[in-house]
Amino acid sequence: MKKIVVMGMGYIGLPTAAVLANRGFEVLGVDIDKKKIEAIKSGTFEMNEPGLGEALSSAIKSGRLKVSARPEEADAFLICVPTPAVAKGAGKVSDLSYVDNAAMAIAPFLKEGNLVVLESTVPPRTCRKFLIPILEGGGLKAGKDFHLAHCPERVLPGRILHEVVENDRVIGGLTPKCAKAAADLYGSFCEGTIFITDDITAELVKLVENSYRDVNIAFANELSLICREMHLDAREVIELANRHPRVNILNPGPGVGGHCIAVDPWFIVESDERNSKLIKTAREVNDSMPSNVVDEVEVALAASGYHPGNVACLGVAYKNDVEDTRESPALEIMFRLQKRGHNVRAHDPIVKECPFDLMELEAAVKGADLILLLVDHTVFKGLDLEYLTGLMRTPQVIDTRGIWRKQMEKKERYVNNAYVFQGGKS
């Protein structure tokens, strides 16, 4: 196998393409975003992912990685495109339009002996019911004339280059021969253990991984709501409960974001709603957290006499120390605050672009009526709350991540998983 086409130059496709090229493969990266293609070619494309710039530069300079808006003939095709969840009724369902477009684009170039691997996270049976009819449009038969497999990505932003290589991989083939063909490819650059199964099992495994995490986060978030009603510190309750040798409760937060945990459980619900009651409820609990945070902000502002007020929101990303804002609960909270008439001031030292104008820290805090900590970026942990609250019109802080607990000696009441804090000159 010499030439590989990677469909989608996003958070997964681009690092994967760079790794493959640097391992000696001839790689064509394909993306519909022409500006991104030109930026990659010119070496000006930036993604806040450690080591990616160097890996990408090396791959481009070697001539083994090229990029284009259209695929071409190859030995293998990797589909690494987004599969967002879109609203439907009271829940959400998968949007497979990107997979559809990618499959339609590569179908004319398929030839006997090719390998097609779907890395995008999808509901169970997507390969068989959705992908195969598109790929077989040219007359070739999946599992007979070409190999088809599902190998879901399972990497963490901030560690993608390492985990693409180091993590164990689950490869599900339409047939055992399909699985072997995919395993041979991934075995050439993956240092983790490769586990072989069928395509439907592989599709479900990825969803189960993130649904497990979502359910555990929902338990912590639900505890935080219970503790709020009882005027208790949820984090203290959790810390003490975790002293039990077989208990390991996670920390609560303002919601769940990202392209995996906030999305994947809905794909299980979509596939079998009758038997996924716990998974659906967990998703609903976590989706409700931004609304709960906004309600507490409104209570705090009303108590201070400034309603609507100036709210300095610290953190825009969906998690700490990344620039990724996909499904970010912080953004959801900020939009809701804005809709209720509050003046939202956004600050994030890592995120480069977002729907709100990003301000410097002191500019965002000066004259504000409330600081709302939404993301636990490492740089935020060392901030001096006494100094910051001294710049405010009303010295109030809501820490939804619990990173300033030691500084919060003056506590008025608990908020979800945090405190409303009155500091500054008071």
N, C-alpha and C positions, 0 to 999 in steps of 0.2 A: 504494500500500500504506500503510494508516494504522494498523492495530491488529495488535500482535504478542503472542502468548502464549509465555512462556518457561517451560518445564517443568523445575523443579529450581532452587532458590535456594541453590546451593552455591558452591564456589570459582570455577566458570565461569559458571553461570547468573545469579547475582546481579550481578556486575560487568557482564556483557553486557546485562542488563536495564537497569541504571543508565545505561550508555552509550547505548543505544537511546532511552531516555526523554529523555535530555539532548540528543539529536539531533532531537527533535521528534516521535517516534513515541508513540502511545498503547500502553502496555505493561502486560500483566497477568502478574505473576510468580506461579507456582504451586508449592506445596510441600506435602508431606503432614505436615510437622512444624508443628503448630499453634502451638507455643511460638515457633518461629522466625518464623512469619507475624505473630504479635502483636508480637514484638520489632521487626520491620522496620517495622510500622505505627507503633509508638510512638517509633521512633528510638533504641531502646536496643540494637539488635543490633550486636554487635562482631565484626569479623574483622580480624586483623592484616595488613592489606593497604594499603600507602600510597595515600592519596587516595580510598579507597573510601568512607570515612565522609562526606566532603564531597560526593562524586558522588551517593551514595545519598540524602543529605539534600536536595540540590537536586532530584533526580528526584521524591521523595515530595512535597515542598512545591509543586512545579509542578503536581501533580495528574496528571501524565502516567504515573507509575508507581503502580500499585495491586498489592496482593498478595492471594492467596486460596488456599484449599485445593482449589478446583475450577476447571478451565478453562471457557472460554466461547467463543462464536463469535469468529473473528478472520480476518484476511487471511493471516497466517502463524503457524506453530507451530515453535518451536525446542525440541528435546529435548536437555537438558543435564543428564542424570542420571548417577549413578555406574555403572560397569561393573566391579566387582571381579573378581578371580580367586579361585576357590575350589579347594581341594585335590581331586584326583581321581587315585587311584593314586599313582604316584611323581612326578606333575607337578601342573599346575593347568589349569583351564578357565575360560572366561568365565561370569559370572553375569549373564544378561540380564533378570533379573526386574524391575529398575527401568525398563528400556526397555519391557518388556512392559506394566507398569502405566501408564507415561506414554502409550504408544500407545493402550491400551484407554480411557484417560481422554479423549483428544482425538478418537477415532474418531467418537463421536456428534455432534461439532460440525463435522466436515468438510463443506465445500460446494464446489461447482465453482469452479475458479480458485484455490483455496487452495494455499499452499506449505507443505510440511513439510520441515524440515531436521533431520537427526540430527547433533548435534555430539559425542555420547558416543563414546568410542573403542571400537571393536567388531571382531570377527574379520571377514575378508573374506566377502562375500555376505550379511551380516546384513540389509542393506536389502531385498534381493530374497527371501531365504528366510524371514526372521523378521518383518520390519517390515511388508512389503506385505500379507501375509494378514490381519494385524490391522487395518490401516487400510482395507482394502477390504471390511471386514465390513458396512459400510452400503450397499454397492452401487456406490460410486464406484470408478473404475479409476485406479490410479497411472500417471502418464505420459500419461493421456488426460483424465481429469476433474480431477485435482489434480497438482501438481508435487511431486516427491520428490527430495531431494538429501542428500548427506553432506558436511559441512564440518567436519572434525575440529579441535578446539581445539589450539593449540600454544603455550601461554603458560607463563611461569615464575612461580611464587609469589614475591611481592615486587615484581613488575613487571606484574601482570595488567592493570591499567587501561591502561597504556601499550601493552602488546603486543596486546591485543584490537583496538586501533586501528592500530598501526604495523606489525605483522607481515604478511608475505605470507600469503595464504590459498589453500588447495587446495580447490576445489569440484567435487565429483563428482555429476553429475546422472544420473538414471535414463535420461533422454533429453536431447538438446541443449537443448530448450525448458525442461526442468526445471533444467538447469545455468544457463541464462540468467536464469531467474526468481530463482534463488538469488544469482547474481552481481549482479543489480540491487539486491537487498536489501543484501548485504554491501558493495557498492560505495558505498552511501550513508554508511557510517561507517568503512570500512577505508581507510587511507592506503597500505598495502602493495600489492604487485602481486597480482592475483587470477589464479590459474591454473585453467583449466577442463579437466576430464577426466570419466571415467565414475565411477559410485559405487564399484565394486569397487576400482578403482585408488586412489581417495581413501582408502578404508578401509585398504588395505595400506600406503600411503605413511606414514600416521601411525605404524603399527606398525614400519615399517622405520626411521624416524627414531630411535625409542627403542631398538630392538634394536641398531642400530649403536653407540649410546652404551653399551649394556649389554655388548656384546662387548668394546669397548675397555676398560671398567672391569674386566671379568673378566680381561683380559690383565694389567693392573696388579696385581690381587689375586693372581693365580696367581704372578706374579713375586715378590710379597711372601712367599708361602709357600715358594717355592724358596730365597729369600734367608734365611729363618728357619732352614731346615735347614742352610744353609752358614754361619750366624752372620755374615751380611753385612747391611749397612744397605740395605734395598730402595730407599729414597728417594735415597740417594747413587748407587746403580747407575742408577736412572732418570734422575737429573739428568745424569749423565755420558753416558748413551746418547742423551739428547735434545740433546746438542751436535752430533749428526749433523744436517745440514741437512734431511733428509727423514724424521726420526724425531720423533714427538710423543706420547710415552707419558703417560697420565694418572697421577694420584696414586692409590695404593691407599687402602682404607678398611675399616671394620668390616662392610661390607655395602651394599646398595643399597635405598633405600626410595622412598616417594612413590607417587602414584597413576598414574604413567606407566611409568618405566623398570623398576620391579620387577614390573609387571603385563603390559605390552603384548607382550613377547616370547612369553609363554605363548599369546597369541592366534594367533600365527603357527604355533607348534608344534601347537596344537589344529587348525588348518586343514590342515596338511601335515607331520605328524611325520616322515615318511620322509625328506624333503628338508631338514629344519631341524636337522640334527645339531649344527652349530656354535652356533646360537642356543640350543638346549636346553642344551648343555654350559656355555655362558656363564652362563645362568640358574642352573644347578646350582652353579657355582663361586661366584657372588655370594651365593646363598642359604646356602652353607656357611660364610661368613665369621663370622657371629655365633657359631657353634659353636666355631670356631678361637679367637676372642677369649676365650670362656668357659674353654676349656682352658688358655690361657696365664694367665688370672687365677688359676685353681686352682693352677697350678704355682707362681706367685709367692706365693700365700698359704700354700701348704704349706711353701715354703722359709722363710717368716718364722715358722712355728710357730703361726700362727693360721688354723685351718681347721676349721669355717667361720669367716669373718671379716666385718668391717664394710667394705663397698665403697661409696665415694662416687662415684656415677655422674654425671658432668657432661654434660648434654645429653640431651634426650628426643626432640626433633624429628627428622624424617628427613633434614634438611639444615640448613646454617647459616643463622641469622638469619631463620627462619620459625617459626611456631607449629604448623605442620602435622605431625601424628604418624602419618599414614597409612603403613602398611607400614614403619614405622621400625625399622631394625636395632638402634637403641639400646634400644627397648622389648623386642625379641626377646632381646637379650643380658640385660637386667635380669630378665625372666621366667625365663630359664634359670638365672641365678645364684640367684634366689630358690628355684627348684625344687631346687637342690642344697644348700639350707640356709643360704646366706649372707644376711646382713642388708643389704639394698639400700637405700641412701639416695639419693634423686633430687634433683637440682638443675637447673633450667633457667630462666633469667631472662626468656625469651620465651614459652614455653608456659604457658598458664593452667590447663589441665586435662589430666590423664593418669591411668592406672590406679594410679599410685603417688602417695603423699603428697609433694608438692613442698616441699623445705626450703630455707632460706636457705643460702648457700654455706658460711659458717663452721660452721653447725650440722651440715651434711652431712659436712664434713671432720673436725671435732673428734673425736678418738678413733678415726678410721678406720684400717684396715689397708692400704688401697689406694685411690688416686684413679684412676678409669677415665674418661679423656676420650673421649667418644663423638661429640661434635658440635663442629665448629669455629666456634662463634658468635664474632663479632668481639670481643665483650666478654671472652671467655676468653683471647684472645691476649696480653693485657697482665697476666694474673695472675702473682703472684710465687710461684714454686714453693717457694723456700726458706721463705717465711712459711707457706704452706699445709702443707708437710710437717712444719713445726715444731709444728703442731696435732695431728698424727696419733699414734696408738699405734705404728704401724709405717710409717715414711716411704717408701712405695713409690708410684710413678706409672706407669701405662701410658697412653701418648698414642697413640691409634689414628689420629689425624689429622695428626700431625707438626708441630703448631703450636708446640711447646715445645722443639724440637730444640736451639736455641742455649742454652737454660737447662740442658739435660740433659748436663752435663759429666761426670757420674758415671754411666756406663752399665754395667749388669751383663750384659744380653743383649738381643737383638732380639726383638720380638714382632710377628709378622705384618708390619706396616708401621711398627712403632714401637719404643720402648725400654721395658724395665722399668728404672725409675730409682729409686735409693735416695738420698734427700736429707735435708733437715732437719738434725738435730744430728750425723749420722754423718760 
